[in-house]
Amino acid sequence: MTLKEIILAYPIFTKFAGEVNLPTKMKYKISLLLNELSPSIEFFEKERVEIINKFNTSENPDEITIPTESMEDFNKEVEELVNTEFEGEIKKGEIPMSVELPLTAIEIQALLPFFEFTE
């Protein structure tokens, strides 16, 4: 599992962390995942900011400007970051198909490394 997969799924976990209509077992699994993945999210954000600061030429703190001649190196470093392998071990949870969740197809795809959808 890569940081990219974690980054894509994390907002969905936080979205459902406050859902009251989820089965208790699922809420528990989401809580465990949030706790386990938080350090990876923090690491990603720290590294992402460092990469941006390394290549940003803007003097305005509210603006990011990556020069065209640096874009290839910038993209390479970002790609390397998002493809970093997660060192932990995550046991997949189950989401019963009977549980009505307002998920888009993209959100379901992002959850697949963490959950199996079961009958």
GROMACS elastic network, one bead per residue, 0.5 to 0.9 nm:
[ bonds ]
;  ai    aj funct       b0    kb
    1     4     6  0.81971   500
    1     5     6  0.65322   500
    1     6     6  0.77468   500
    1    83     6  0.86730   500
    1    84     6  0.84512   500
    1    85     6  0.57470   500
    1    86     6  0.55701   500
    1    87     6  0.83787   500
    1   113     6  0.74997   500
    2     5     6  0.54288   500
    2     6     6  0.66887   500
    2     7     6  0.88011   500
    2    82     6  0.66878   500
    2    83     6  0.53028   500
    2    84     6  0.54095   500
    2    86     6  0.53289   500
    2    87     6  0.89565   500
    3     7     6  0.59971   500
    3     8     6  0.85651   500
    3    40     6  0.71674   500
    3    41     6  0.78861   500
    3    44     6  0.73977   500
    3    81     6  0.74397   500
    3    82     6  0.51017   500
    3    83     6  0.60827   500
    3    84     6  0.57180   500
    3    85     6  0.63465   500
    3    86     6  0.61535   500
    4     7     6  0.50493   500
    4     8     6  0.61810   500
    4     9     6  0.86731   500
    4    81     6  0.83584   500
    4    83     6  0.62610   500
    4    84     6  0.79649   500
    5     8     6  0.52500   500
    5     9     6  0.62866   500
    5    10     6  0.85491   500
    5    82     6  0.83551   500
    5    83     6  0.88382   500
    5   110     6  0.66976   500
    5   111     6  0.85403   500
    5   113     6  0.74863   500
    6     9     6  0.52474   500
    6    10     6  0.58100   500
    6    37     6  0.72819   500
    6    40     6  0.79399   500
    6    41     6  0.76124   500
    6    86     6  0.84762   500
    6   110     6  0.83142   500
    6   113     6  0.87872   500
    7    10     6  0.54041   500
    7    11     6  0.74926   500
    7    40     6  0.87158   500
    7    41     6  0.67851   500
    7    44     6  0.83851   500
    7    82     6  0.84199   500
    8    11     6  0.68823   500
    8    12     6  0.78541   500
    8   107     6  0.81856   500
    8   110     6  0.58332   500
    8   111     6  0.83701   500
    9    12     6  0.53559   500
    9    13     6  0.64603   500
    9    14     6  0.89730   500
    9   107     6  0.73232   500
    9   109     6  0.88230   500
    9   110     6  0.51016   500
    9   111     6  0.57635   500
    9   112     6  0.89569   500
    9   113     6  0.88166   500
    9   114     6  0.84549   500
   10    13     6  0.50751   500
   10    14     6  0.63530   500
   10    15     6  0.85676   500
   10    33     6  0.87250   500
   10    34     6  0.74251   500
   10    37     6  0.78490   500
   10    38     6  0.85961   500
   10    41     6  0.81298   500
   10   110     6  0.89028   500
   10   111     6  0.89968   500
   11    14     6  0.50971   500
   11    15     6  0.60214   500
   11    16     6  0.87098   500
   12    16     6  0.63095   500
   12    17     6  0.85165   500
   12   103     6  0.88304   500
   12   107     6  0.69918   500
   12   110     6  0.83577   500
   12   111     6  0.79873   500
   13    16     6  0.52790   500
   13    17     6  0.59431   500
   13    30     6  0.61061   500
   13    31     6  0.82552   500
   13    33     6  0.78759   500
   13    34     6  0.68979   500
   13   111     6  0.87618   500
   14    18     6  0.74471   500
   14    30     6  0.82803   500
   14    31     6  0.89531   500
   14    34     6  0.74749   500
   15    18     6  0.67404   500
   15    19     6  0.76085   500
   16    20     6  0.85503   500
   16    22     6  0.81770   500
   16    27     6  0.79160   500
   16    30     6  0.78074   500
   17    20     6  0.85022   500
   17    27     6  0.66346   500
   17    30     6  0.65464   500
   17    31     6  0.68332   500
   17    34     6  0.85633   500
   18    27     6  0.85696   500
   19    22     6  0.60941   500
   19    27     6  0.80428   500
   20    23     6  0.83168   500
   20    24     6  0.89279   500
   20    27     6  0.85943   500
   21    24     6  0.87772   500
   21    99     6  0.87538   500
   21   100     6  0.88259   500
   22    25     6  0.82460   500
   22    26     6  0.64497   500
   22    27     6  0.63149   500
   22    99     6  0.73197   500
   22   100     6  0.85815   500
   22   101     6  0.84189   500
   23    26     6  0.53488   500
   23    27     6  0.63897   500
   23    28     6  0.87367   500
   23    99     6  0.80082   500
   24    27     6  0.50572   500
   24    28     6  0.61194   500
   24    29     6  0.86439   500
   25    28     6  0.51266   500
   25    29     6  0.62892   500
   25    30     6  0.87376   500
   26    29     6  0.50392   500
   26    30     6  0.61749   500
   26    31     6  0.85285   500
   26    93     6  0.75508   500
   26    94     6  0.74889   500
   26    95     6  0.71280   500
   27    30     6  0.51321   500
   27    31     6  0.61282   500
   27    32     6  0.86778   500
   28    31     6  0.50355   500
   28    32     6  0.62569   500
   28    33     6  0.86398   500
   29    32     6  0.50942   500
   29    33     6  0.61519   500
   29    34     6  0.86169   500
   29    93     6  0.66991   500
   29    94     6  0.89955   500
   30    34     6  0.60856   500
   30    35     6  0.86139   500
   30    93     6  0.88054   500
   31    34     6  0.51814   500
   31    35     6  0.63361   500
   31    36     6  0.86445   500
   32    35     6  0.52104   500
   32    36     6  0.60923   500
   32    37     6  0.85112   500
   33    36     6  0.50046   500
   33    37     6  0.58060   500
   33    38     6  0.82088   500
   33    90     6  0.81312   500
   33   114     6  0.86577   500
   34    37     6  0.53071   500
   34    38     6  0.58069   500
   35    38     6  0.55447   500
   35    39     6  0.79606   500
   36    39     6  0.70107   500
   36    40     6  0.81033   500
   36    88     6  0.83805   500
   36    90     6  0.86915   500
   37    40     6  0.53079   500
   37    41     6  0.63898   500
   37    42     6  0.87828   500
   37    88     6  0.89781   500
   38    41     6  0.50825   500
   38    42     6  0.61628   500
   38    43     6  0.85587   500
   39    42     6  0.50177   500
   39    43     6  0.60434   500
   39    44     6  0.85263   500
   40    44     6  0.60672   500
   40    45     6  0.86004   500
   40    86     6  0.77014   500
   41    44     6  0.50505   500
   41    45     6  0.61704   500
   41    46     6  0.86064   500
   42    45     6  0.51857   500
   42    46     6  0.61682   500
   42    47     6  0.85975   500
   43    46     6  0.52002   500
   43    47     6  0.61315   500
   43    48     6  0.84240   500
   44    47     6  0.52095   500
   44    48     6  0.58731   500
   44    49     6  0.85262   500
   44    81     6  0.73335   500
   44    82     6  0.78325   500
   45    48     6  0.50233   500
   45    49     6  0.61368   500
   45    50     6  0.86035   500
   46    49     6  0.53331   500
   46    50     6  0.63352   500
   46    51     6  0.88170   500
   47    50     6  0.50081   500
   47    51     6  0.62033   500
   47    52     6  0.86165   500
   47    78     6  0.89232   500
   47    81     6  0.76213   500
   48    51     6  0.51788   500
   48    52     6  0.62122   500
   48    53     6  0.85868   500
   48    78     6  0.71271   500
   48    81     6  0.77464   500
   49    52     6  0.50675   500
   49    53     6  0.60279   500
   49    54     6  0.84696   500
   50    53     6  0.50820   500
   50    54     6  0.60399   500
   50    55     6  0.88113   500
   51    54     6  0.50398   500
   51    55     6  0.65001   500
   51    56     6  0.84470   500
   51    74     6  0.71996   500
   51    77     6  0.71452   500
   51    78     6  0.72867   500
   52    55     6  0.54303   500
   52    56     6  0.56362   500
   52    64     6  0.76649   500
   52    65     6  0.89269   500
   52    66     6  0.80812   500
   52    74     6  0.78330   500
   52    78     6  0.89692   500
   53    56     6  0.51575   500
   53    57     6  0.81866   500
   53    64     6  0.85950   500
   54    57     6  0.85056   500
   54    74     6  0.86618   500
   55    64     6  0.89718   500
   55    65     6  0.79456   500
   55    66     6  0.58038   500
   55    67     6  0.76977   500
   55    70     6  0.69384   500
   55    71     6  0.83226   500
   55    73     6  0.87460   500
   55    74     6  0.66754   500
   56    59     6  0.85761   500
   56    63     6  0.87427   500
   56    64     6  0.57393   500
   56    65     6  0.51720   500
   56    66     6  0.50727   500
   56    67     6  0.76568   500
   57    60     6  0.89505   500
   57    64     6  0.73283   500
   57    65     6  0.55554   500
   57    66     6  0.62967   500
   57    67     6  0.71911   500
   58    61     6  0.73164   500
   58    62     6  0.87780   500
   58    63     6  0.63432   500
   58    64     6  0.58662   500
   58    65     6  0.52984   500
   58    66     6  0.80204   500
   59    62     6  0.88009   500
   59    63     6  0.78719   500
   59    64     6  0.87417   500
   60    63     6  0.53980   500
   60    64     6  0.77983   500
   61    64     6  0.76499   500
   66    69     6  0.83697   500
   66    70     6  0.65393   500
   66    71     6  0.62672   500
   66    74     6  0.78946   500
   67    70     6  0.53100   500
   67    71     6  0.62503   500
   68    71     6  0.51223   500
   68    72     6  0.79360   500
   69    72     6  0.71989   500
   69    73     6  0.84359   500
   70    73     6  0.54966   500
   70    74     6  0.60771   500
   70    75     6  0.86435   500
   71    75     6  0.59791   500
   71    76     6  0.84359   500
   72    75     6  0.51977   500
   72    76     6  0.61232   500
   72    77     6  0.87486   500
   73    77     6  0.62870   500
   73    78     6  0.86725   500
   74    77     6  0.53183   500
   74    78     6  0.62759   500
   74    79     6  0.85697   500
   75    78     6  0.50794   500
   75    79     6  0.59239   500
   75    80     6  0.84419   500
   76    79     6  0.50999   500
   76    80     6  0.61113   500
   76    81     6  0.86219   500
   77    80     6  0.50404   500
   77    81     6  0.62020   500
   77    82     6  0.87896   500
   78    81     6  0.50207   500
   78    82     6  0.62642   500
   78    83     6  0.85561   500
   79    82     6  0.52865   500
   79    83     6  0.60864   500
   79    84     6  0.86400   500
   80    83     6  0.52216   500
   80    84     6  0.62907   500
   81    84     6  0.53290   500
   82    85     6  0.84242   500
   86    89     6  0.80664   500
   90   113     6  0.89677   500
   90   114     6  0.72854   500
   91   114     6  0.73166   500
   91   115     6  0.85911   500
   92   112     6  0.86867   500
   92   113     6  0.72475   500
   92   116     6  0.67317   500
   93   114     6  0.63170   500
   93   116     6  0.62694   500
   93   117     6  0.87363   500
   94   114     6  0.85107   500
   94   115     6  0.51723   500
   94   117     6  0.58346   500
   94   118     6  0.64779   500
   95    98     6  0.83406   500
   95    99     6  0.71549   500
   95   115     6  0.64399   500
   95   116     6  0.60766   500
   95   118     6  0.60316   500
   95   119     6  0.86886   500
   96    99     6  0.56093   500
   96   100     6  0.88798   500
   96   116     6  0.83086   500
   96   117     6  0.57379   500
   96   119     6  0.57685   500
   97   100     6  0.73591   500
   97   101     6  0.89139   500
   97   117     6  0.60796   500
   97   118     6  0.56578   500
   97   119     6  0.53631   500
   98   118     6  0.85487   500
   98   119     6  0.71884   500
  100   103     6  0.88214   500
  103   106     6  0.79507   500
  103   107     6  0.57537   500
  103   108     6  0.62895   500
  104   107     6  0.51051   500
  104   108     6  0.62899   500
  104   109     6  0.86514   500
  105   108     6  0.51015   500
  105   109     6  0.62288   500
  105   110     6  0.87077   500
  106   109     6  0.50708   500
  106   110     6  0.62842   500
  106   111     6  0.88080   500
  107   110     6  0.50047   500
  107   111     6  0.63200   500
  107   112     6  0.88989   500
  108   111     6  0.51482   500
  108   112     6  0.64649   500
  109   112     6  0.54127   500
  109   113     6  0.82424   500
  110   113     6  0.70663   500
  110   114     6  0.83434   500
  111   114     6  0.54325   500
  111   115     6  0.58548   500
  111   116     6  0.82821   500
  112   115     6  0.52113   500
  112   116     6  0.62786   500
  112   117     6  0.80977   500
  113   116     6  0.80605   500
